[in-house]
Amino acid sequence: MSSTSIDDLLAFEEEAAPVGPQARPSRWRPVLRSLAWAAALVAVLLVGLRAVGLQVSLPVLIAGVLAVLAVRRVTALLAPPPPPPPARQAGAGEDDGSYNWGARDALRGAINQWERPLDWSANRTERFTEVVLPRIGELADERMRLKHGVTRESDPARARVLLGDRLWTFLETPPRRTPSPRDLAVIVAELENI
């Protein structure tokens, strides 16, 4: 038996690149490449314009092509760097428990769907009554439908029992003022208990 382990057999190491004199990049190479592109574009444009029957001065055509290539080069240099690749989750280890608020995901979208209307209705009771209250009512109906098979519309008496007097009154009679965050937290807690 040999003393080679399975890890030794499955290990992969890349061969090192041969070490030798490295060619120094030429400063003239990009300039020559740009001039070659300019010459090719001028030739194509000149032939195309002549085929259509248009006469354009050669210096004007060359200047136009060089200007377009210069603008292209400058915008390429000024462009922001590409975004970094998405970070991979480490296989071992645990999350630190913090939420990345800068990321775009479904959780943030759902939070924004509630955050904006609540913020807009902070000082306007009619806005709360028209936008937020119907959403809370829909949530209550959906929870009752899923857990008990009823809604406020299908069986009002049973729904009132399930919701409780406080939540039923809140949903059926529009408030005179926008509820405070503490009141909304109590209402949400009651919704979760349905």
C-alpha positions in Angstrom: 0.0 0.0 0.0 1.2 3.5 -0.8 1.0 6.3 1.7 -0.8 8.7 -0.7 -4.0 10.0 0.7 -7.2 10.8 -1.2 -6.6 14.6 -0.6 -3.2 14.3 -2.4 -4.9 12.6 -5.3 -7.6 15.2 -5.6 -5.5 18.3 -5.0 -5.0 20.5 -8.0 -2.1 23.0 -8.3 -1.7 25.2 -11.3 1.7 25.2 -12.9 3.6 28.3 -12.5 4.0 30.5 -15.6 7.5 30.4 -17.0 9.7 33.1 -15.7 11.5 35.0 -18.4 12.0 38.5 -19.7 8.6 40.1 -20.0 7.9 42.4 -22.9 7.3 45.9 -21.9 4.1 47.3 -23.2 4.6 49.8 -26.0 3.2 53.3 -25.7 2.7 53.4 -29.5 0.6 50.3 -29.8 -2.7 52.0 -28.7 -2.0 55.0 -30.9 -1.2 52.9 -33.9 -4.4 50.8 -33.3 -6.5 54.0 -33.1 -5.0 55.3 -36.3 -5.6 52.0 -38.1 -9.3 52.1 -37.0 -9.5 55.8 -38.2 -8.0 54.9 -41.6 -10.4 52.0 -42.0 -13.4 54.0 -41.0 -12.4 56.9 -43.3 -12.0 54.5 -46.2 -15.4 52.8 -45.6 -17.1 56.2 -45.2 -15.4 57.6 -48.3 -16.4 54.6 -50.4 -20.0 54.6 -49.0 -20.5 58.4 -49.5 -19.1 58.2 -53.1 -21.4 55.2 -53.8 -24.4 57.3 -52.8 -23.1 60.3 -54.8 -22.0 62.6 -52.0 -18.8 64.5 -52.1 -17.2 65.3 -48.7 -13.8 66.9 -48.2 -11.2 64.3 -47.1 -9.7 66.5 -44.3 -13.3 67.1 -42.9 -14.0 63.4 -43.0 -10.7 62.5 -41.3 -11.3 65.2 -38.6 -14.8 63.9 -38.0 -13.7 60.3 -37.6 -10.8 61.3 -35.3 -13.2 63.4 -33.2 -15.6 60.5 -32.8 -12.8 58.1 -31.9 -11.4 60.6 -29.4 -14.8 61.1 -27.7 -15.2 57.3 -27.6 -11.8 56.9 -25.9 -12.5 59.7 -23.4 -15.9 58.3 -22.4 -14.4 54.9 -22.0 -11.7 56.3 -19.7 -14.3 58.3 -17.7 -16.8 55.4 -17.4 -17.3 54.1 -13.8 -15.7 50.8 -13.1 -18.0 47.7 -13.5 -19.8 46.7 -10.3 -18.0 44.0 -8.3 -19.3 40.5 -8.7 -21.8 39.5 -6.1 -20.2 38.2 -2.9 -20.5 34.5 -2.3 -21.9 33.3 0.9 -19.4 31.5 3.0 -20.4 27.9 3.3 -19.3 27.5 6.9 -20.0 30.0 9.5 -23.1 32.0 10.4 -24.5 35.3 9.3 -23.9 38.2 11.7 -27.6 38.9 11.8 -27.5 42.4 10.3 -29.6 43.2 7.3 -28.1 44.8 4.2 -30.4 47.8 3.6 -28.5 48.8 0.5 -29.4 45.6 -1.4 -32.5 45.4 -3.6 -34.6 42.4 -2.6 -38.1 41.4 -2.1 -38.0 42.1 1.7 -37.0 45.7 1.1 -39.7 46.0 -1.6 -42.4 44.8 0.8 -41.2 47.1 3.6 -41.3 50.0 1.2 -44.9 49.2 0.2 -45.9 49.8 3.8 -43.3 52.5 4.7 -44.2 55.0 2.1 -48.0 55.1 2.7 -47.5 55.2 6.4 -45.1 58.1 6.1 -47.4 59.9 3.7 -50.3 59.5 6.1 -48.5 60.6 9.2 -50.3 64.0 9.3 -53.3 63.3 7.1 -56.0 61.1 8.6 -57.9 60.9 5.3 -54.8 59.5 3.6 -54.5 56.8 6.3 -58.2 56.0 5.9 -58.0 55.7 2.1 -54.7 53.9 1.7 -53.5 52.2 4.8 -56.7 51.1 6.5 -58.0 49.1 3.5 -54.6 47.2 3.3 -54.8 46.3 7.0 -58.4 45.1 6.4 -57.2 43.0 3.5 -54.5 41.5 5.7 -57.1 40.7 8.4 -59.5 39.1 5.9 -56.7 37.0 4.3 -55.5 35.7 7.7 -59.0 34.8 8.7 -59.7 33.2 5.3 -56.5 31.1 5.5 -56.9 30.0 9.1 -60.7 30.0 9.6 -62.3 30.1 6.2 -64.2 33.3 6.7 -63.9 37.0 5.8 -65.6 40.1 7.2 -67.8 40.1 4.2 -68.8 36.4 4.1 -69.5 36.0 7.8 -69.4 39.3 9.8 -70.6 37.8 13.1 -67.8 35.1 13.2 -65.2 37.6 11.9 -66.1 40.0 14.7 -65.5 37.2 17.2 -62.2 36.2 15.6 -60.9 39.8 15.3 -62.0 41.0 18.7 -63.9 44.2 19.5 -60.8 46.5 19.4 -59.6 45.3 15.9 -63.1 45.1 14.6 -63.9 48.7 15.6 -60.6 49.9 14.2 -61.3 48.3 10.8 -65.0 49.2 10.5 -64.9 52.8 11.8 -62.4 55.2 10.3 -60.2 56.8 13.1 -60.4 60.5 13.7 -56.6 60.8 13.8 -53.8 58.8 12.4 -52.8 56.1 14.9 -49.5 56.3 16.6 -46.7 53.8 15.9 -47.4 52.2 19.3 -51.1 51.8 18.4 -50.2 50.3 15.0 -47.9 47.9 16.7 -50.7 46.7 19.0 -53.0 46.3 16.0 -50.4 44.3 14.1 -49.9 42.1 17.1 -53.6 41.4 17.3 -53.6 40.6 13.5 -50.8 38.1 14.1 -52.8 36.4 16.8 -55.8 35.7 14.5 
